[in-house]
């Protein structure tokens, strides 16, 4: 069985805080990775479910809901 994995661009929502020679990366208040600065270049270490690719940060989302899928049971009025 294969899972559908979707990458969501979260670049605009990621921020960093300096932490003893490296930069910790956060999404909201959750630490998602770290950048270590070296003479050979930057080393990106991302947490599980996150990725850095082509100067962008991505979150991996598995099994995204289908469009127009009803997310609430007993929704007889159509607005939920």
N, C-alpha and C positions, 0 to 999 in steps of 0.2 A: 504494500500500500504506500503510495507516495503522497506527501503533503504538498499543497500549493503554497509556495513561499512568495510573498510580495515584498518588495523593498519600498519603504516610504522615506522620502527625502525629509530629514529633520534638521538640515543644516541651519536654518534660521532660528531654531529653538535651542541649539547647543551653545553653552557658554563654558568658559574655562576659568580656573583659579590656580595661581601659581602655588606650587607645593614642593619646596626643597629641590630646585633645579629641574623640575618637570611641571607640566600643566595637567591638572586633573580636569576631565571633561564631564559635564553634567547636562542632563535633560530633566527639566524641572528641578527637583532636589535630589534626583538619583544619579549617582556616579556611574557613567557608562564607559569610561575609558581614560586613557592618559597619553600624553605626548611627552616623550623624553627627547631633549635637545642634545645632539652630539655634533662633533666636527664633521662627521660624514653625512649629516642630514637629520631630519626628524624621524623618530621611531614612534609609530602609532600603535598602541595596544588597546584594542577594543574589547569590551565585555561581550559575553554571549548574547547573541541576538542583535548585535550592532556591527556596523562596518564603515570603514573609511575608504572611499574610492573616487578617484578623479576630483579631488578637492571638495568632496561632499560627504556628509555623514548620513547614514541610512539606518533605519530600524527594520528588522525582518519581522514581518507579520505573517503568521501561518493561518491558513483557512479563512481568508477574508469573507465577510458576509456578502452574499449575492446582492446586487442592486435591487431595490424595492422589496427586499425580503422583510417579512413582518417580524419584528423583534419582540413584540408584546403579545401575549395570549389574550383572547377575549376582547379584541379591539373592534367592536362593532360600529364605532362611529367614524373610523378611518383617519383620525388625526393623531393617533399614537404611534 
